[in-house]
Amino acid sequence: MRPLLSRALPLALCVIITGCASRPLPKFERPIARTQIQHVRTTAYTDTESDHVQYSNHNALGGTLQSGSIHSAAADWSRWPAGTVFRIRETGEIYRVDDYGLALAGTNTIDLYKPSRSAMNAWGVRRVTIENLQWGDPKASLSILRPRSHYRHIQRMIAELNDRMDELQRPVPAMDGASTSTMIASTSTSQPSQQPVADLAARAPAPTPIPATRRPIVVASAPPPQSIPRAVPVTSTSTARSGGYYDSSSNGGRTNGVAKDPFFSGASR
């Protein structure tokens, strides 16, 4: 049994290496601008796919693929170095780059890890806006890739990392003018700590309250009373003047039929 197993393992390894070597590299794309906000093409993958089942649920750092509060993502490490943390604005999900793939080398596509085939198929291919919360360490990424340089897609990432090392080590200005922190990837093969993301959220500025504007209270004063001559009822309709009113100084004690009108206000018109 042991001799059979010892012959089967090298054969399987040979098939894997031959399969990777026979697959062509994707068409090279010019790297997009390295900014805090980026618009990128995304795809999805899961650990039960045929081209990933050999690695089980492990990522390229040797840890476990994540799908909790922080999700795993695969990308070209010369564009998003290992340990890069970003948020998808359309969904609010936070991802950390801890994996790579042959189909991603030399492209601006990010592959998002999904825990199931149904979730992978539901995502499909989408163009989204990402906010880079923290950038990974390009030197740590390079040190991880060098021992694996017998693969062509890794050779491409190593070449790009060497060419862009100065650019990748410069801080990226944040939206408010401050620079984002850049070095969070670990040089070990263990899963990167998730603490920096929590610290980043804790340092986020609180919303600025909008002060309420007080308006002065204006009390309207009543107009001063006016001396208005009032109609005097007359006693005889035969001597009533036009409109049923007459001057109180000329005659008194007379009745006015108009005064009995329910709509009559009593003031002169």
FIKOL-835361 format. One record per residue (C-alpha): residue number from 1; chain; z, x, y. Coordinates in Angstrom, 3 decimals. Last residue first. Example, Ala and Ser with C-alpha at 12.3 -4.5 7.8 and 13.67 -1.06 7.14 Angstrom:
+-----+----+----------+----------+----------+
:   i : ch :       c3 :       c1 :       c2 :
+-----+----+----------+----------+----------+
:   2 :  A :    7.140 :   13.670 :   -1.060 :
:   1 :  A :    7.800 :   12.300 :   -4.500 :
+-----+----+----------+----------+----------+
//
This chain:
+-----+----+----------+----------+----------+
:   i : ch :       c3 :       c1 :       c2 :
+-----+----+----------+----------+----------+
: 269 :  A :    5.791 :  -68.111 :  100.614 :
: 268 :  A :    9.313 :  -68.856 :  101.820 :
: 267 :  A :   12.031 :  -68.597 :   99.212 :
: 266 :  A :   13.483 :  -71.582 :   97.309 :
: 265 :  A :   12.058 :  -70.594 :   93.975 :
: 264 :  A :   10.027 :  -73.747 :   93.333 :
: 263 :  A :    8.921 :  -73.896 :   89.714 :
: 262 :  A :   11.198 :  -76.880 :   88.880 :
: 261 :  A :    9.645 :  -78.790 :   91.852 :
: 260 :  A :   12.489 :  -80.693 :   93.639 :
: 259 :  A :   12.143 :  -78.443 :   96.680 :
: 258 :  A :    8.572 :  -79.732 :   97.111 :
: 257 :  A :    9.952 :  -83.151 :   98.056 :
: 256 :  A :   11.719 :  -81.719 :  101.092 :
: 255 :  A :   14.738 :  -83.420 :  102.631 :
: 254 :  A :   15.682 :  -83.413 :  106.297 :
: 253 :  A :   19.083 :  -82.573 :  107.765 :
: 252 :  A :   17.837 :  -80.222 :  110.444 :
: 251 :  A :   15.140 :  -79.921 :  113.107 :
: 250 :  A :   13.654 :  -77.206 :  115.302 :
: 249 :  A :   15.867 :  -74.293 :  114.306 :
: 248 :  A :   15.350 :  -74.851 :  110.619 :
: 247 :  A :   11.651 :  -74.202 :  110.952 :
: 246 :  A :    9.534 :  -76.389 :  108.751 :
: 245 :  A :    8.493 :  -76.529 :  105.202 :
: 244 :  A :    6.610 :  -79.120 :  103.069 :
: 243 :  A :    3.360 :  -77.099 :  102.848 :
: 242 :  A :    2.175 :  -78.190 :  106.291 :
: 241 :  A :    5.068 :  -79.635 :  108.332 :
: 240 :  A :    7.271 :  -82.474 :  107.210 :
: 239 :  A :    7.783 :  -85.236 :  109.881 :
: 238 :  A :    6.719 :  -88.126 :  107.661 :
: 237 :  A :    8.504 :  -86.736 :  104.616 :
: 236 :  A :   11.830 :  -87.523 :  106.199 :
: 235 :  A :   15.184 :  -86.001 :  105.526 :
: 234 :  A :   14.048 :  -82.431 :  105.569 :
: 233 :  A :   15.234 :  -79.663 :  103.271 :
: 232 :  A :   15.601 :  -76.323 :  105.030 :
: 231 :  A :   13.333 :  -73.553 :  103.943 :
: 230 :  A :   14.786 :  -70.075 :  104.044 :
: 229 :  A :   14.137 :  -67.463 :  106.651 :
: 228 :  A :   14.256 :  -64.083 :  104.957 :
: 227 :  A :   16.718 :  -61.441 :  106.092 :
: 226 :  A :   16.199 :  -58.658 :  103.631 :
: 225 :  A :   18.722 :  -57.254 :  101.244 :
: 224 :  A :   18.526 :  -53.512 :  100.687 :
: 223 :  A :   16.422 :  -52.469 :   97.691 :
: 222 :  A :   18.350 :  -51.899 :   94.467 :
: 221 :  A :   18.932 :  -48.311 :   93.538 :
: 220 :  A :   17.107 :  -46.705 :   90.631 :
: 219 :  A :   19.297 :  -44.370 :   88.683 :
: 218 :  A :   17.463 :  -41.167 :   87.836 :
: 217 :  A :   18.669 :  -39.279 :   84.782 :
: 216 :  A :   17.594 :  -35.669 :   84.976 :
: 215 :  A :   15.495 :  -34.476 :   82.011 :
: 214 :  A :   16.969 :  -32.092 :   79.543 :
: 213 :  A :   14.432 :  -30.082 :   77.571 :
: 212 :  A :   15.439 :  -29.485 :   73.964 :
: 211 :  A :   15.226 :  -25.852 :   72.928 :
: 210 :  A :   12.739 :  -25.123 :   70.108 :
: 209 :  A :   14.517 :  -23.332 :   67.295 :
: 208 :  A :   12.918 :  -20.057 :   66.117 :
: 207 :  A :   12.323 :  -20.136 :   62.371 :
: 206 :  A :   14.410 :  -17.569 :   60.517 :
: 205 :  A :   12.942 :  -14.109 :   60.139 :
: 204 :  A :   12.199 :  -12.958 :   56.571 :
: 203 :  A :   14.661 :  -10.279 :   55.552 :
: 202 :  A :   15.976 :  -12.298 :   52.612 :
: 201 :  A :   12.431 :  -12.878 :   51.361 :
: 200 :  A :   11.746 :   -9.155 :   51.465 :
: 199 :  A :   14.976 :   -8.407 :   49.659 :
: 198 :  A :   14.012 :  -10.861 :   46.924 :
: 197 :  A :   10.630 :   -9.151 :   46.617 :
: 196 :  A :   12.280 :   -5.715 :   46.495 :
: 195 :  A :   14.569 :   -6.889 :   43.642 :
: 194 :  A :   11.804 :   -7.616 :   41.141 :
: 193 :  A :   12.136 :   -4.237 :   39.473 :
: 192 :  A :    8.998 :   -2.794 :   37.943 :
: 191 :  A :    8.698 :   -3.296 :   34.157 :
: 190 :  A :    9.283 :   -0.053 :   32.354 :
: 189 :  A :    6.556 :    2.543 :   31.929 :
: 188 :  A :    8.162 :    4.885 :   34.424 :
: 187 :  A :    6.522 :    5.889 :   37.699 :
: 186 :  A :    7.929 :    2.786 :   39.347 :
: 185 :  A :    5.899 :    0.850 :   41.880 :
: 184 :  A :    7.589 :   -0.074 :   45.170 :
: 183 :  A :    6.115 :    2.242 :   47.778 :
: 182 :  A :    4.330 :    0.452 :   50.603 :
: 181 :  A :    6.656 :   -1.283 :   53.036 :
: 180 :  A :    4.783 :   -3.418 :   55.544 :
: 179 :  A :    4.167 :   -2.125 :   59.036 :
: 178 :  A :    5.222 :   -4.088 :   62.114 :
: 177 :  A :    2.526 :   -5.539 :   64.401 :
: 176 :  A :    3.402 :   -9.204 :   63.837 :
: 175 :  A :    0.621 :   -9.687 :   61.281 :
: 174 :  A :    1.634 :   -6.567 :   59.386 :
: 173 :  A :   -0.029 :   -3.203 :   59.866 :
: 172 :  A :   -0.888 :   -1.495 :   56.548 :
: 171 :  A :    0.909 :    1.776 :   55.981 :
: 170 :  A :   -1.290 :    4.764 :   55.084 :
: 169 :  A :   -0.984 :    5.935 :   51.488 :
: 168 :  A :   -4.012 :    3.991 :   50.281 :
: 167 :  A :   -6.247 :    5.537 :   52.942 :
: 166 :  A :   -5.246 :    9.084 :   52.033 :
: 165 :  A :   -5.680 :    8.395 :   48.312 :
: 164 :  A :   -9.098 :    6.760 :   48.661 :
: 163 :  A :  -11.276 :    9.335 :   46.879 :
: 162 :  A :   -8.634 :   10.243 :   44.297 :
: 161 :  A :   -7.885 :    6.588 :   43.596 :
: 160 :  A :  -11.604 :    5.833 :   43.290 :
: 159 :  A :  -12.119 :    8.586 :   40.713 :
: 158 :  A :   -9.059 :    7.457 :   38.752 :
: 157 :  A :  -10.248 :    3.834 :   38.783 :
: 156 :  A :  -13.697 :    4.826 :   37.462 :
: 155 :  A :  -12.201 :    7.021 :   34.762 :
: 154 :  A :  -10.032 :    4.061 :   33.771 :
: 153 :  A :  -13.151 :    1.938 :   33.301 :
: 152 :  A :  -14.724 :    4.705 :   31.238 :
: 151 :  A :  -11.816 :    5.119 :   28.806 :
: 150 :  A :  -10.898 :    8.704 :   27.852 :
: 149 :  A :   -8.814 :    8.864 :   31.054 :
: 148 :  A :   -5.736 :    7.314 :   29.450 :
: 147 :  A :   -3.351 :   10.221 :   30.186 :
: 146 :  A :   -4.503 :   10.092 :   33.837 :
: 145 :  A :   -3.850 :    6.369 :   34.366 :
: 144 :  A :   -0.045 :    6.388 :   34.661 :
: 143 :  A :    0.006 :    9.368 :   37.059 :
: 142 :  A :   -2.676 :    7.703 :   39.180 :
: 141 :  A :   -0.694 :    4.504 :   39.508 :
: 140 :  A :    2.391 :    6.471 :   40.579 :
: 139 :  A :    0.268 :    8.216 :   43.217 :
: 138 :  A :   -1.209 :    4.915 :   44.414 :
: 137 :  A :    2.271 :    3.346 :   44.946 :
: 136 :  A :    2.165 :   -0.447 :   45.157 :
: 135 :  A :    1.808 :   -2.456 :   48.353 :
: 134 :  A :    4.287 :   -5.116 :   49.417 :
: 133 :  A :    3.939 :   -8.698 :   50.662 :
: 132 :  A :    0.143 :   -8.844 :   50.461 :
: 131 :  A :   -0.769 :  -12.363 :   51.576 :
: 130 :  A :   -3.532 :  -13.836 :   49.451 :
: 129 :  A :   -6.228 :  -16.329 :   50.402 :
: 128 :  A :   -8.075 :  -17.862 :   47.483 :
: 127 :  A :  -11.498 :  -17.930 :   45.857 :
: 126 :  A :  -11.200 :  -19.615 :   42.484 :
: 125 :  A :  -12.492 :  -19.094 :   38.969 :
: 124 :  A :  -10.953 :  -21.110 :   36.126 :
: 123 :  A :   -7.405 :  -22.211 :   36.904 :
: 122 :  A :   -7.327 :  -25.092 :   34.432 :
: 121 :  A :   -8.839 :  -22.867 :   31.739 :
: 120 :  A :   -5.993 :  -20.356 :   32.046 :
: 119 :  A :   -3.356 :  -23.103 :   32.128 :
: 118 :  A :   -4.841 :  -24.611 :   28.967 :
: 117 :  A :   -5.049 :  -21.189 :   27.319 :
: 116 :  A :   -1.364 :  -20.600 :   27.871 :
: 115 :  A :    1.076 :  -18.347 :   29.771 :
: 114 :  A :   -1.341 :  -17.576 :   32.630 :
: 113 :  A :   -1.934 :  -14.080 :   34.007 :
: 112 :  A :   -4.057 :  -13.872 :   37.145 :
: 111 :  A :   -7.131 :  -11.612 :   37.197 :
: 110 :  A :   -7.882 :  -10.218 :   40.654 :
: 109 :  A :  -11.530 :   -9.615 :   41.603 :
: 108 :  A :  -12.579 :   -7.012 :   44.186 :
: 107 :  A :  -14.539 :   -4.977 :   41.635 :
: 106 :  A :  -14.766 :   -1.319 :   40.557 :
: 105 :  A :  -12.692 :   -1.832 :   37.427 :
: 104 :  A :  -12.051 :   -5.536 :   36.879 :
: 103 :  A :  -14.096 :   -6.186 :   33.707 :
: 102 :  A :  -12.409 :   -3.239 :   31.951 :
: 101 :  A :   -8.944 :   -4.574 :   32.649 :
: 100 :  A :   -5.767 :   -3.859 :   34.589 :
:  99 :  A :   -2.088 :   -4.805 :   34.425 :
:  98 :  A :    1.134 :   -4.695 :   36.456 :
:  97 :  A :   -0.002 :   -6.202 :   39.766 :
:  96 :  A :    2.815 :   -8.501 :   40.890 :
:  95 :  A :    2.212 :  -12.169 :   41.686 :
:  94 :  A :    3.962 :  -14.755 :   43.868 :
:  93 :  A :    2.913 :  -18.407 :   43.746 :
:  92 :  A :    2.761 :  -20.402 :   47.017 :
:  91 :  A :   -0.210 :  -22.419 :   45.708 :
:  90 :  A :   -2.838 :  -22.159 :   48.473 :
:  89 :  A :   -1.188 :  -19.144 :   50.094 :
:  88 :  A :   -1.296 :  -16.969 :   47.004 :
:  87 :  A :    1.498 :  -14.452 :   47.466 :
:  86 :  A :    1.167 :  -10.734 :   46.849 :
:  85 :  A :    3.129 :   -7.893 :   45.275 :
:  84 :  A :    1.503 :   -4.520 :   44.569 :
:  83 :  A :    3.361 :   -2.743 :   41.769 :
:  82 :  A :    0.335 :   -0.975 :   40.335 :
:  81 :  A :   -2.129 :   -0.170 :   43.099 :
:  80 :  A :   -4.329 :   -2.955 :   44.544 :
:  79 :  A :   -7.727 :   -1.466 :   45.407 :
:  78 :  A :   -7.625 :    1.752 :   43.323 :
:  77 :  A :   -5.486 :   -0.118 :   40.800 :
:  76 :  A :   -8.381 :   -2.428 :   39.913 :
:  75 :  A :   -6.629 :   -5.693 :   39.146 :
:  74 :  A :   -4.434 :   -7.506 :   36.641 :
:  73 :  A :   -1.732 :   -9.973 :   37.617 :
:  72 :  A :    1.737 :  -10.820 :   36.308 :
:  71 :  A :    3.706 :  -13.725 :   37.722 :
:  70 :  A :    6.945 :  -13.654 :   39.713 :
:  69 :  A :    9.250 :  -16.694 :   39.568 :
:  68 :  A :    8.313 :  -16.955 :   35.916 :
:  67 :  A :    5.026 :  -16.038 :   34.243 :
:  66 :  A :    5.487 :  -12.348 :   33.394 :
:  65 :  A :    3.587 :  -10.084 :   31.014 :
:  64 :  A :    6.091 :   -7.853 :   29.243 :
:  63 :  A :    6.526 :   -4.149 :   29.948 :
:  62 :  A :    4.464 :   -1.144 :   28.918 :
:  61 :  A :    2.983 :   -0.587 :   32.365 :
:  60 :  A :   -0.430 :   -1.857 :   31.228 :
:  59 :  A :    1.036 :   -5.239 :   30.309 :
:  58 :  A :    2.394 :   -6.427 :   26.996 :
:  57 :  A :    2.023 :   -9.964 :   25.605 :
:  56 :  A :    0.084 :   -8.899 :   22.481 :
:  55 :  A :   -1.994 :   -5.790 :   23.222 :
:  54 :  A :   -4.438 :   -6.488 :   20.384 :
:  53 :  A :   -4.572 :  -10.139 :   21.493 :
:  52 :  A :   -6.161 :   -9.086 :   24.777 :
:  51 :  A :   -9.901 :   -9.174 :   24.021 :
:  50 :  A :   -9.565 :  -12.187 :   21.725 :
:  49 :  A :   -7.503 :  -14.183 :   24.216 :
:  48 :  A :   -3.903 :  -14.913 :   23.190 :
:  47 :  A :   -2.383 :  -12.852 :   26.036 :
:  46 :  A :   -3.779 :  -15.106 :   28.762 :
:  45 :  A :   -6.392 :  -14.675 :   31.458 :
:  44 :  A :   -7.312 :  -16.109 :   34.858 :
:  43 :  A :   -9.931 :  -15.415 :   37.539 :
:  42 :  A :   -9.578 :  -14.715 :   41.239 :
:  41 :  A :  -12.030 :  -13.970 :   44.044 :
:  40 :  A :  -10.384 :  -12.670 :   47.187 :
:  39 :  A :   -9.695 :  -13.522 :   50.820 :
:  38 :  A :   -7.206 :  -10.994 :   52.202 :
:  37 :  A :   -4.212 :  -11.083 :   54.536 :
:  36 :  A :   -2.113 :   -7.900 :   54.843 :
:  35 :  A :   -5.194 :   -5.758 :   55.239 :
:  34 :  A :   -7.086 :   -3.239 :   53.127 :
:  33 :  A :  -10.671 :   -4.158 :   53.926 :
:  32 :  A :  -12.684 :   -5.034 :   50.829 :
:  31 :  A :  -13.710 :   -2.300 :   48.414 :
:  30 :  A :  -17.506 :   -2.003 :   47.895 :
:  29 :  A :  -18.414 :   -3.601 :   44.607 :
:  28 :  A :  -19.522 :   -1.735 :   41.489 :
:  27 :  A :  -21.319 :   -3.813 :   38.872 :
:  26 :  A :  -19.106 :   -4.262 :   35.839 :
:  25 :  A :  -18.837 :   -1.467 :   33.275 :
:  24 :  A :  -20.881 :   -1.910 :   30.128 :
:  23 :  A :  -19.206 :   -2.740 :   26.820 :
:  22 :  A :  -20.029 :   -0.190 :   24.126 :
:  21 :  A :  -17.139 :    2.149 :   24.948 :
:  20 :  A :  -14.572 :   -0.629 :   24.874 :
:  19 :  A :  -15.840 :   -1.833 :   21.493 :
:  18 :  A :  -15.966 :    1.713 :   20.134 :
:  17 :  A :  -12.351 :    2.318 :   21.211 :
:  16 :  A :  -11.179 :   -0.926 :   19.602 :
:  15 :  A :  -13.188 :   -0.363 :   16.424 :
:  14 :  A :  -11.854 :    3.181 :   16.132 :
:  13 :  A :   -8.299 :    1.963 :   16.558 :
:  12 :  A :   -8.844 :   -0.584 :   13.801 :
:  11 :  A :  -10.235 :    2.114 :   11.522 :
:  10 :  A :   -7.360 :    4.462 :   12.336 :
:   9 :  A :   -4.911 :    1.675 :   11.379 :
:   8 :  A :   -6.674 :    0.648 :    8.159 :
:   7 :  A :   -6.568 :    4.082 :    6.526 :
:   6 :  A :   -2.794 :    4.469 :    6.871 :
:   5 :  A :   -2.368 :    0.874 :    5.704 :
:   4 :  A :   -4.327 :    1.521 :    2.522 :
:   3 :  A :   -2.399 :    4.746 :    1.880 :
:   2 :  A :    0.909 :    2.799 :    2.419 :
:   1 :  A :    0.000 :    0.000 :    0.000 :
+-----+----+----------+----------+----------+
//
